[in-house]
Amino acid sequence: MNRSLDKIYCYVDETGQHTQGEFYSVAVVIAVTTDIRNKVEQRLIDIEKKTNKGLSKWKSTHYRIKESYLRSVITIPDLERCLFYSIFTNTRDYVNATVETIAQVIHHHVEKACQPIVVIDGLDKTSRHRISRFLKEKGVVYKKVSGTRDEGSAWIRLADAIAGFSWHVYEDRPYTQTLYPEMQQKGYFIQL
């Protein structure tokens, strides 16, 4: 299949607003074709069930479940080189940080002929217009920017997990100390 004719999806979530600008992380998860999106979504749902993560947010999930979930995620070959994150410190310009991360992923990791659909957790109408405008200013060509809630999307829940994991890596939590290098080495946790 010619990927440039298929839909590509970028799922975005963030964490760190609770730190009042000390730390902010944006995660972008890419599904490179509609077939992969559908196939992997079912695997993600199965992993959520198998690991007892379910639909829970990352911050309210026990660390053993977090580790089990991520160890299962990194067995999905279609997610290799598709899980990205950026870390920002000493900023409260969350919209610009989010736009910068999305732009980097699209400019450097998405085929030029693709116009991705960007799906952002919790995005309201006003923020959607701002982010759309800022992406255009950065030269990002996209098909659509929309918002969703993580309760309804295994992909957004994965982006939530990647963002949350980056916060735990930053804090050097014990469960990240072997998992983090393993994920990076295998190409499943790429810092921009």
MIDOSE-1310 file (N, C-alpha, C; in nm, 2 decimals, decimal comma, always signed):
residues 192
mnrs	+0,08/-0,12/+0,00/+0,00/+0,00/+0,00/+0,09/+0,12/+0,00; +0,05/+0,22/-0,08/+0,12/+0,35/-0,08/+0,08/+0,43/+0,04; +0,17/+0,45/+0,14/+0,14/+0,51/+0,26/+0,10/+0,66/+0,24; +0,15/+0,72/+0,13/+0,12/+0,86/+0,11/-0,03/+0,88/+0,08
ldki	-0,09/+0,77/+0,03/-0,24/+0,78/+0,00/-0,32/+0,74/+0,12; -0,26/+0,68/+0,22/-0,34/+0,64/+0,33/-0,34/+0,75/+0,44; -0,42/+0,73/+0,54/-0,43/+0,83/+0,65/-0,32/+0,79/+0,75; -0,26/+0,90/+0,81/-0,16/+0,88/+0,92/-0,22/+0,96/+1,03
ycyv	-0,20/+0,91/+1,15/-0,26/+0,97/+1,27/-0,15/+1,01/+1,37; -0,16/+1,12/+1,43/-0,07/+1,16/+1,54/-0,16/+1,19/+1,66; -0,14/+1,11/+1,77/-0,21/+1,12/+1,89/-0,12/+1,19/+1,99; -0,18/+1,29/+2,06/-0,10/+1,38/+2,14/-0,16/+1,39/+2,28
detg	-0,07/+1,38/+2,38/-0,11/+1,41/+2,52/+0,00/+1,48/+2,59; -0,02/+1,53/+2,71/+0,08/+1,60/+2,78/+0,07/+1,58/+2,93; +0,17/+1,61/+3,00/+0,17/+1,61/+3,15/+0,26/+1,72/+3,20; +0,24/+1,76/+3,32/+0,33/+1,85/+3,39/+0,27/+1,99/+3,42
qhtq	+0,15/+2,02/+3,38/+0,10/+2,15/+3,42/+0,09/+2,16/+3,57; +0,08/+2,05/+3,64/+0,08/+2,05/+3,79/+0,21/+2,10/+3,85; +0,32/+2,11/+3,77/+0,45/+2,15/+3,83/+0,47/+2,30/+3,82; +0,37/+2,37/+3,77/+0,37/+2,52/+3,75/+0,49/+2,57/+3,67
gefy	+0,52/+2,49/+3,57/+0,63/+2,53/+3,47/+0,76/+2,47/+3,50; +0,78/+2,40/+3,61/+0,91/+2,33/+3,63/+0,94/+2,22/+3,53; +0,83/+2,15/+3,49/+0,85/+2,04/+3,40/+0,72/+2,03/+3,31; +0,74/+2,01/+3,18/+0,62/+1,98/+3,10/+0,67/+1,89/+2,99
svav	+0,59/+1,79/+2,96/+0,62/+1,69/+2,86/+0,50/+1,67/+2,77; +0,54/+1,66/+2,64/+0,44/+1,63/+2,53/+0,47/+1,50/+2,47; +0,38/+1,41/+2,45/+0,40/+1,28/+2,38/+0,32/+1,28/+2,26; +0,38/+1,23/+2,15/+0,31/+1,21/+2,02/+0,33/+1,06/+1,98
viav	+0,22/+1,00/+1,95/+0,22/+0,86/+1,91/+0,17/+0,86/+1,77; +0,24/+0,79/+1,68/+0,20/+0,79/+1,54/+0,15/+0,65/+1,50; +0,04/+0,65/+1,42/-0,01/+0,53/+1,36/+0,00/+0,56/+1,21; +0,09/+0,49/+1,14/+0,14/+0,53/+1,01/+0,04/+0,49/+0,89
ttdi	-0,05/+0,40/+0,92/-0,16/+0,37/+0,82/-0,29/+0,34/+0,89; -0,40/+0,35/+0,82/-0,53/+0,31/+0,88/-0,53/+0,17/+0,93; -0,47/+0,08/+0,84/-0,47/-0,07/+0,88/-0,39/-0,09/+1,01; -0,28/-0,02/+1,02/-0,20/-0,04/+1,14/-0,27/+0,02/+1,26
rnkv	-0,34/+0,14/+1,24/-0,41/+0,20/+1,35/-0,52/+0,11/+1,40; -0,59/+0,04/+1,32/-0,70/-0,05/+1,36/-0,64/-0,17/+1,43; -0,54/-0,23/+1,37/-0,48/-0,35/+1,42/-0,42/-0,33/+1,56; -0,34/-0,22/+1,57/-0,27/-0,19/+1,69/-0,37/-0,15/+1,80
eqrl	-0,47/-0,08/+1,76/-0,57/-0,03/+1,86/-0,63/-0,15/+1,94; -0,66/-0,26/+1,86/-0,71/-0,38/+1,93/-0,61/-0,44/+2,02; -0,48/-0,44/+1,97/-0,37/-0,50/+2,06/-0,36/-0,42/+2,19; -0,37/-0,28/+2,17/-0,36/-0,19/+2,29/-0,47/-0,22/+2,39
idie	-0,59/-0,24/+2,34/-0,70/-0,27/+2,43/-0,68/-0,40/+2,50; -0,63/-0,50/+2,42/-0,60/-0,63/+2,48/-0,50/-0,62/+2,59; -0,39/-0,54/+2,57/-0,29/-0,52/+2,67/-0,34/-0,45/+2,79; -0,43/-0,35/+2,77/-0,49/-0,29/+2,88/-0,57/-0,38/+2,97
kktn	-0,64/-0,48/+2,91/-0,71/-0,58/+2,98/-0,62/-0,68/+3,05; -0,52/-0,73/+2,98/-0,43/-0,83/+3,03/-0,35/-0,77/+3,15; -0,31/-0,65/+3,14/-0,22/-0,59/+3,25/-0,30/-0,53/+3,36; -0,44/-0,53/+3,35/-0,53/-0,47/+3,44/-0,51/-0,31/+3,45
kgls	-0,46/-0,26/+3,34/-0,45/-0,11/+3,34/-0,59/-0,05/+3,30; -0,66/-0,12/+3,22/-0,79/-0,08/+3,18/-0,79/+0,06/+3,12; -0,89/+0,14/+3,15/-0,91/+0,28/+3,10/-0,85/+0,38/+3,19; -0,78/+0,34/+3,29/-0,73/+0,43/+3,39/-0,62/+0,53/+3,34
kwks	-0,62/+0,65/+3,39/-0,52/+0,75/+3,36/-0,38/+0,70/+3,42; -0,28/+0,74/+3,36/-0,14/+0,70/+3,40/-0,12/+0,73/+3,54; -0,15/+0,85/+3,58/-0,12/+0,90/+3,72/-0,19/+0,82/+3,83; -0,30/+0,75/+3,79/-0,37/+0,68/+3,90/-0,35/+0,53/+3,88
thyr	-0,25/+0,49/+3,81/-0,22/+0,35/+3,78/-0,10/+0,30/+3,87; -0,10/+0,19/+3,93/+0,01/+0,14/+4,01/+0,13/+0,12/+3,92; +0,25/+0,14/+3,98/+0,37/+0,13/+3,90/+0,40/-0,01/+3,84; +0,35/-0,12/+3,91/+0,37/-0,25/+3,85/+0,29/-0,27/+3,73
ikes	+0,17/-0,21/+3,73/+0,08/-0,22/+3,61/+0,14/-0,13/+3,50; +0,19/-0,02/+3,53/+0,26/+0,07/+3,43/+0,37/+0,00/+3,36; +0,45/-0,07/+3,44/+0,57/-0,14/+3,38/+0,52/-0,25/+3,30; +0,43/-0,33/+3,34/+0,37/-0,44/+3,27/+0,31/-0,40/+3,14
ylrs	+0,23/-0,29/+3,15/+0,17/-0,23/+3,02/+0,28/-0,19/+2,92; +0,38/-0,11/+2,97/+0,48/-0,06/+2,87/+0,56/-0,18/+2,82; +0,59/-0,28/+2,90/+0,67/-0,39/+2,85/+0,59/-0,47/+2,74; +0,46/-0,47/+2,76/+0,38/-0,53/+2,65/+0,37/-0,45/+2,53
viti	+0,36/-0,31/+2,55/+0,36/-0,22/+2,43/+0,48/-0,24/+2,34; +0,60/-0,25/+2,41/+0,72/-0,26/+2,33/+0,74/-0,39/+2,26; +0,64/-0,48/+2,26/+0,65/-0,60/+2,18/+0,57/-0,58/+2,05; +0,51/-0,47/+2,03/+0,43/-0,44/+1,91/+0,52/-0,38/+1,80
pdle	+0,56/-0,46/+1,70/+0,66/-0,40/+1,60/+0,61/-0,28/+1,53; +0,48/-0,26/+1,51/+0,42/-0,15/+1,44/+0,44/-0,02/+1,52; +0,48/-0,03/+1,64/+0,50/+0,10/+1,73/+0,64/+0,14/+1,73; +0,73/+0,06/+1,68/+0,87/+0,09/+1,68/+0,89/+0,22/+1,60
rclf	+0,96/+0,32/+1,66/+0,99/+0,45/+1,61/+0,87/+0,53/+1,58; +0,77/+0,51/+1,67/+0,64/+0,58/+1,66/+0,60/+0,64/+1,79; +0,68/+0,63/+1,90/+0,65/+0,69/+2,03/+0,75/+0,80/+2,06; +0,70/+0,92/+2,06/+0,79/+1,04/+2,08/+0,75/+1,12/+2,20
ysif	+0,85/+1,19/+2,25/+0,82/+1,29/+2,36/+0,92/+1,40/+2,36; +0,88/+1,51/+2,41/+0,97/+1,63/+2,44/+0,95/+1,67/+2,58; +1,06/+1,71/+2,64/+1,06/+1,77/+2,78/+1,09/+1,91/+2,77; +1,01/+1,99/+2,85/+1,04/+2,14/+2,86/+1,05/+2,17/+3,01
tntr	+1,14/+2,25/+3,04/+1,15/+2,30/+3,18/+1,15/+2,45/+3,19; +1,10/+2,50/+3,30/+1,09/+2,64/+3,32/+1,01/+2,71/+3,21; +0,89/+2,66/+3,18/+0,80/+2,72/+3,09/+0,66/+2,70/+3,13; +0,57/+2,79/+3,10/+0,43/+2,77/+3,12/+0,36/+2,80/+2,98
dyvn	+0,44/+2,81/+2,88/+0,38/+2,83/+2,74/+0,35/+2,69/+2,69; +0,25/+2,63/+2,74/+0,21/+2,49/+2,71/+0,17/+2,47/+2,56; +0,10/+2,57/+2,51/+0,05/+2,56/+2,37/+0,17/+2,56/+2,28; +0,27/+2,65/+2,30/+0,38/+2,65/+2,21/+0,47/+2,52/+2,22
atve	+0,48/+2,47/+2,35/+0,55/+2,35/+2,37/+0,48/+2,23/+2,29; +0,35/+2,23/+2,30/+0,28/+2,12/+2,23/+0,29/+2,14/+2,08; +0,28/+2,26/+2,03/+0,29/+2,28/+1,88/+0,43/+2,24/+1,84; +0,53/+2,28/+1,91/+0,67/+2,26/+1,88/+0,70/+2,11/+1,87
tiaq	+0,64/+2,03/+1,96/+0,66/+1,88/+1,96/+0,59/+1,82/+1,84; +0,47/+1,86/+1,82/+0,39/+1,81/+1,70/+0,47/+1,84/+1,57; +0,51/+1,96/+1,56/+0,59/+2,01/+1,44/+0,71/+1,92/+1,42; +0,79/+1,90/+1,52/+0,91/+1,82/+1,51/+0,88/+1,68/+1,46
vihh	+0,78/+1,62/+1,52/+0,75/+1,48/+1,48/+0,70/+1,48/+1,33; +0,62/+1,57/+1,29/+0,57/+1,57/+1,16/+0,68/+1,60/+1,06; +0,76/+1,70/+1,09/+0,87/+1,74/+1,00/+0,97/+1,63/+0,98; +1,00/+1,56/+1,09/+1,12/+1,47/+1,09/+1,08/+1,32/+1,08
hvek	+0,96/+1,29/+1,11/+0,93/+1,14/+1,12/+0,80/+1,10/+1,04; +0,75/+1,19/+0,97/+0,63/+1,16/+0,88/+0,67/+1,19/+0,74; +0,63/+1,09/+0,65/+0,66/+1,11/+0,51/+0,60/+1,24/+0,46; +0,68/+1,31/+0,38/+0,64/+1,45/+0,33/+0,51/+1,45/+0,26
acqp	+0,47/+1,35/+0,19/+0,35/+1,35/+0,11/+0,22/+1,33/+0,20; +0,25/+1,29/+0,33/+0,13/+1,27/+0,42/+0,08/+1,39/+0,48; -0,05/+1,40/+0,50/-0,11/+1,50/+0,58/-0,18/+1,44/+0,70; -0,12/+1,44/+0,81/-0,17/+1,36/+0,92/-0,29/+1,42/+0,98
ivvi	-0,37/+1,34/+1,05/-0,48/+1,38/+1,13/-0,42/+1,39/+1,27; -0,43/+1,50/+1,34/-0,37/+1,53/+1,47/-0,48/+1,52/+1,57; -0,48/+1,43/+1,67/-0,58/+1,42/+1,77/-0,51/+1,44/+1,90; -0,57/+1,55/+1,97/-0,51/+1,59/+2,10/-0,61/+1,57/+2,21
dgld	-0,56/+1,51/+2,32/-0,64/+1,49/+2,44/-0,69/+1,61/+2,50; -0,82/+1,62/+2,52/-0,88/+1,73/+2,60/-0,88/+1,87/+2,53; -0,86/+1,87/+2,40/-0,85/+1,99/+2,32/-0,99/+2,06/+2,30; -1,00/+2,18/+2,35/-1,13/+2,25/+2,33/-1,12/+2,33/+2,20
ktsr	-1,23/+2,39/+2,16/-1,25/+2,46/+2,03/-1,15/+2,57/+2,02; -1,14/+2,65/+2,12/-1,05/+2,77/+2,12/-0,90/+2,73/+2,10; -0,86/+2,63/+2,18/-0,72/+2,58/+2,17/-0,70/+2,51/+2,03; -0,80/+2,45/+1,98/-0,78/+2,38/+1,85/-0,75/+2,48/+1,74
hris	-0,82/+2,60/+1,75/-0,79/+2,70/+1,65/-0,65/+2,76/+1,66; -0,61/+2,78/+1,79/-0,48/+2,83/+1,81/-0,37/+2,74/+1,77; -0,39/+2,61/+1,80/-0,29/+2,51/+1,77/-0,28/+2,49/+1,62; -0,40/+2,49/+1,55/-0,40/+2,48/+1,40/-0,33/+2,60/+1,34
rflk	-0,35/+2,72/+1,39/-0,29/+2,83/+1,33/-0,13/+2,83/+1,36; -0,09/+2,79/+1,48/+0,05/+2,78/+1,51/+0,12/+2,67/+1,43; +0,05/+2,56/+1,40/+0,11/+2,46/+1,32/+0,13/+2,51/+1,18; +0,04/+2,58/+1,13/+0,05/+2,63/+0,99/+0,17/+2,73/+0,99
ekgv	+0,18/+2,81/+1,09/+0,30/+2,91/+1,10/+0,43/+2,84/+1,10; +0,43/+2,71/+1,15/+0,56/+2,64/+1,15/+0,57/+2,55/+1,02; +0,49/+2,57/+0,93/+0,50/+2,50/+0,80/+0,45/+2,36/+0,80; +0,37/+2,32/+0,90/+0,32/+2,19/+0,91/+0,19/+2,17/+0,83
vykk	+0,19/+2,08/+0,74/+0,08/+2,05/+0,66/+0,00/+1,93/+0,72; -0,12/+1,95/+0,75/-0,20/+1,84/+0,82/-0,34/+1,84/+0,76; -0,40/+1,73/+0,78/-0,54/+1,71/+0,72/-0,64/+1,77/+0,82; -0,62/+1,75/+0,95/-0,72/+1,79/+1,05/-0,66/+1,79/+1,19
vsgt	-0,70/+1,89/+1,27/-0,67/+1,89/+1,41/-0,80/+1,87/+1,49; -0,80/+1,78/+1,58/-0,92/+1,76/+1,66/-0,89/+1,72/+1,80; -0,99/+1,72/+1,89/-0,97/+1,68/+2,03/-1,05/+1,56/+2,06; -1,01/+1,49/+2,16/-1,08/+1,38/+2,21/-1,06/+1,36/+2,36
rdeg	-1,12/+1,27/+2,42/-1,10/+1,23/+2,56/-1,03/+1,09/+2,57; -0,94/+1,08/+2,66/-0,86/+0,95/+2,66/-0,95/+0,83/+2,70; -1,07/+0,85/+2,76/-1,15/+0,74/+2,79/-1,20/+0,67/+2,66; -1,20/+0,73/+2,55/-1,25/+0,67/+2,43/-1,15/+0,63/+2,33
sawi	-1,02/+0,64/+2,36/-0,92/+0,60/+2,26/-0,80/+0,54/+2,33; -0,77/+0,41/+2,28/-0,66/+0,34/+2,33/-0,53/+0,41/+2,29; -0,53/+0,48/+2,17/-0,42/+0,56/+2,12/-0,39/+0,68/+2,21; -0,49/+0,75/+2,25/-0,47/+0,86/+2,34/-0,42/+0,81/+2,48
rlad	-0,47/+0,70/+2,53/-0,43/+0,64/+2,65/-0,28/+0,60/+2,64; -0,24/+0,56/+2,53/-0,10/+0,53/+2,51/-0,01/+0,66/+2,51; -0,06/+0,76/+2,45/+0,01/+0,89/+2,45/+0,02/+0,94/+2,60; -0,09/+0,92/+2,67/-0,09/+0,96/+2,82/+0,01/+0,88/+2,89
aiag	+0,03/+0,75/+2,86/+0,13/+0,67/+2,92/+0,27/+0,72/+2,89; +0,29/+0,75/+2,76/+0,43/+0,80/+2,72/+0,46/+0,93/+2,79; +0,37/+1,02/+2,80/+0,39/+1,15/+2,86/+0,41/+1,13/+3,01; +0,33/+1,04/+3,07/+0,35/+1,01/+3,22/+0,48/+0,94/+3,25
fswh	+0,51/+0,85/+3,16/+0,64/+0,78/+3,18/+0,76/+0,88/+3,17; +0,75/+0,97/+3,08/+0,86/+1,07/+3,07/+0,88/+1,15/+3,20; +0,76/+1,18/+3,27/+0,77/+1,25/+3,40/+0,84/+1,16/+3,50; +0,80/+1,03/+3,50/+0,86/+0,94/+3,59/+1,01/+0,92/+3,57
vyed	+1,05/+0,92/+3,44/+1,19/+0,91/+3,41/+1,26/+1,04/+3,46; +1,20/+1,15/+3,44/+1,26/+1,28/+3,49/+1,28/+1,27/+3,64; +1,18/+1,21/+3,71/+1,19/+1,20/+3,86/+1,28/+1,08/+3,90; +1,32/+1,00/+3,81/+1,41/+0,88/+3,83/+1,34/+0,78/+3,92
rpyt	+1,21/+0,75/+3,90/+1,14/+0,66/+3,98/+1,20/+0,52/+3,95; +1,21/+0,43/+4,05/+1,27/+0,30/+4,04/+1,23/+0,22/+3,92; +1,10/+0,21/+3,90/+1,05/+0,12/+3,79/+1,10/+0,16/+3,65; +1,15/+0,29/+3,64/+1,19/+0,34/+3,51/+1,34/+0,31/+3,48
qtly	+1,41/+0,27/+3,58/+1,56/+0,26/+3,57/+1,61/+0,16/+3,47; +1,54/+0,05/+3,46/+1,58/-0,05/+3,36/+1,49/-0,04/+3,24; +1,36/-0,01/+3,26/+1,27/+0,00/+3,15/+1,30/+0,11/+3,05; +1,34/+0,23/+3,10/+1,37/+0,34/+3,02/+1,48/+0,31/+2,92
pemq	+1,60/+0,26/+2,96/+1,70/+0,23/+2,86/+1,66/+0,12/+2,76; +1,59/+0,03/+2,81/+1,54/-0,08/+2,72/+1,45/-0,03/+2,61; +1,35/+0,06/+2,65/+1,26/+0,12/+2,55/+1,34/+0,20/+2,45; +1,43/+0,28/+2,50/+1,51/+0,36/+2,41/+1,59/+0,28/+2,31
qkgy	+1,66/+0,18/+2,37/+1,74/+0,09/+2,28/+1,66/+0,02/+2,17; +1,54/-0,02/+2,20/+1,46/-0,08/+2,11/+1,38/+0,01/+2,01; +1,40/+0,14/+2,04/+1,33/+0,24/+1,95/+1,19/+0,27/+1,98; +1,15/+0,25/+2,11/+1,01/+0,27/+2,14/+0,98/+0,39/+2,23
fiql	+1,08/+0,47/+2,26/+1,07/+0,59/+2,34/+1,17/+0,69/+2,30; +1,13/+0,78/+2,20/+1,23/+0,86/+2,14/+1,21/+1,01/+2,19; +1,31/+1,06/+2,25/+1,31/+1,20/+2,29/+1,35/+1,29/+2,17; +1,27/+1,39/+2,16/+1,30/+1,49/+2,05/+1,39/+1,60/+2,10
